[in-house]
Amino acid sequence: MKQRYSLSVNGAQVDVEAEPETSLLTVLRNDLDLKGARFGCGSGLCGACFVQVDGAVVPSCDTPMWSVDHKSVVTVEGLAGDDRLHPVQQALLDEQAGQCGYCLAGVLVSAAALLDTNPRPDEQAVVEALDRHLCRCGVQGRIVRAVVRAGQEPI
Amino acid sequence: MSLASTPPDIPTLPKSLAANPILSRWVNVHSDGVVDVRVGKVELGQGILTALAQLAADELDVDLAQVRMLPANTASGPDEGLTSGSMSVADSGPAVRLVAANVRALFVGEAARRWQVDAERVTVVSGRIASPQTPDTTSYAELAESVDLGIAADAGVPVKTLEQQRVTGTSAPRLDLPDKVAGRARFIHDLRLPGQLFGRVLRPPSPGARLVAVDVSRVADLDVQVVRDGSFLGVVGADEAQATRAVEILRGSTTWDERDTLPDESDLDTYLRAGPHEPIPVIEDDPGTQQHDRGLRATYSRPFIAHASMAPSCGIALWQGDGRLAVWSHSQGIHGLRNAIAQVLDLEPESVTVEHAEGAGCYGHNGADDAAFDAVLLARAVPGRPVQVQWSRADELSWSPFGSAMTADVNATVDEQGRLTSWAYDVWSQGHTARPGYAGNPGLLAATHLEAPWTYSAPTDPPAARGGGTTRNAVPIYGIPHRRITGHRLTETSIRSSALRALGAHMNVFAIESFMDELAQLVGQDPLAFRLAHLDDERGRRVLQAAARAAGWGQDTPDGVGRGIGFARYKGRGAYCAVVAEVEAEHDVRVRRLTIAVDVGRVVNPDGVRNQIEGGATQATSWTVKERVRFDRRRVTSDDWERYPILLFSEAPQIDVEIVPNPGLPSLGAGEAAQGPTTAAIANAVADAIGIRVRHLPLTADAVVAAIESEQL
């Protein structure tokens, strides 16, 4: 049975109908047309679908809708707001830190959360924050450089 | 002049252009100034479209931002075969350049005609067309309506010289990255066509399984349509969550007849050597018996390796009312896929259109073609509605073809001066291609599950002219007087294998370069010096020396840290790559740093080359220290990220890449150059660190312990 859920997504209040067990990822992608979070594994093991729920980074593929009612969700699309880039998104472009790019949206969500709590992370802190993310193309080195660089940009 | 004399040099069209000579198939100029370029090569995450756009921008004299790269399409774009083998810049580059130069010449000609000026003196800068003979200027945009590109390319139109190129050779940023960083819809998974439905397939539980019975009443309350054809079982519905749920319910409502069909994973060596084989003689010199020389022999192996792309495979299909079939796929070969679909369903190939849509990183023949065919089968049940099929992670890791397990024996002799005198090499493997169309087989997975199932012959190998498969890079680059090199390809196989980045070159370079270190040790020489003593190829020598210099070769390493080198020229005629690895090997193997030098000839995009080499080396590090497809005699068991772990951020090495410049020589692909040398360098570094040679991948803590134990026997 579908239920009605009310949540904030990237700052906007939305109401959606979904089965309680349907994943937040499915609703983001299919009902709210936010394609940034990607399906990678369905069990929270790869990081491609990571979003922030009330400030905590969670796998949206493994987050049922019943658990996000009245919560605040931020996806990669909401890190900076309309047509702007968060410093860490810009840093990824500056470092050309991507190949296929499928993992990047989730990586960016984790990186932005790290920068919120630790605005000047060193390489070790970045690696620890991103260690739940997989990248098969082998861009880890560039991504870490980019996140460190984002922390060094003047605010 | 006699009739037998050499004819004058008539310029000829590059191969892919000769097959598709009409300019408008490649380029269209719009009245807003945008130049659409449609190539036959596809974006796999490697940045090829950016590199080709750079070449086009230079020949057209437009800014890179004016060039729009369109997705490859079987109906409206050129057929350039597969995007594989690190051949895209080499194959497509000359075609794109000549097409763009032709287009520029036609626009210049039109401007000259209008102005009644000399075409030779017309200039084009950033798309603005001008002439010193007239104050007027015009542009591609303004002339777009007047220039007909529906004509064949003229091979005689000159292309830019190296000095004239402005965009080529620069590190232009990737065209696709802004979308990906912003999280915009970009992948095939993000496509939502009007009326699109979601499909899911319930794969058999094991490769040999047949569906005996299914109780569909269990999903009767879900809004999905069940589709069954033999052992192919799937669902289609408007709600993706319901379709996914329906498949999980059906999983518990099916009865399968399962059989043990898989080899013993703990003894792949026996499986690979048992045969039957097709022998692949590569070099048949008689190594002879060098009676007074010292000999050494060793056996190396690697397990099956998975593509393990970050995204599950995905395909979309739409059966149109007029019997035409439209397909969207992240396939590496859309024309081959089209033909294979037509072959299985007995359709005219012309009635099927396949358009490329980007997937996640593609490292060879993965599940892309299979997912597209799944979509075709499910969409057949709902004519007029597009159906998008997305695989599960488990299916991705267990049903995509694997890179074959391989094993090799090397046997060599050295004389008293420490020079190699003979080399005998045998390598056993399953074939390295089962792509759609191989050996006449459509190769599509679901076709083997139909009521009237297709059966396919064993995976085969690309021909030697394309670099071979099992024997790719089986010939050492080093000068050795007597050599015998033979491949042995299994002709009866029970695991699906196909092309995975570098094919057999990964294993062969690992074996050759490990053995070079073992021989160097035997004769008491430094591994780098031993290589250089046997290497005449000047480009190779420069690359080896560059990597060694950058890595501080010869300097002491801290306790517990080892350094090793690996080197190869991909396919014997592609890019040169030397890797120096620095590893810690205590409890397990940690790769700290890779220092790499490459020579890829003329570089279109230096940062693109670096990115490909870094990525290739990082992925090879993962293969080397972690990866092994696991199975019992019935099922593939490594079907999630816990049972098929890949390299983590905390395990990724620091990588430094030096490009050894060679701009006057043809471009050589960079995507597959680093894999073999990286694995060899790591293995050699492990031996340097612990004094024990580990010859069987992956180099896990268990493998190191096993090597120590076998050494002690």
Interface residues (C-beta under 8 A of the other chain):
Chain A: A18 E19 E21 T22 S23 T26 R29 N30 D33 L34 K35 G36 A37 R38 F39 G40 C41 G42 S43 L45 C46 A48 T75 V76 E77 L85 Q89 L92 L93 Q96 G98 Q99 C100 G101 Y102 C103 L104 A105 L108 V127 E128 L130 D131 H133 L134 C135 R136 C137 G138 V139 Q140 G141 R142 I143 V144
Chain B: L44 G45 Q46 G47 S171 P173 R174 D176 L177 P178 D179 K180 V181 A182 G183 R184 A185 R186 F187 H189 D190 R192 E240 A241 A308 S309 M310 A311 P312 E358 G359 A360 G361 C362 Y363 Q390 S392 R393 D607 N611 Q612 E614 G615 G616 A617 T618 Q619 T621 S622 D640 W641 E642 I646 L647 L648 F649 S650 A652 P653 Q654 I655
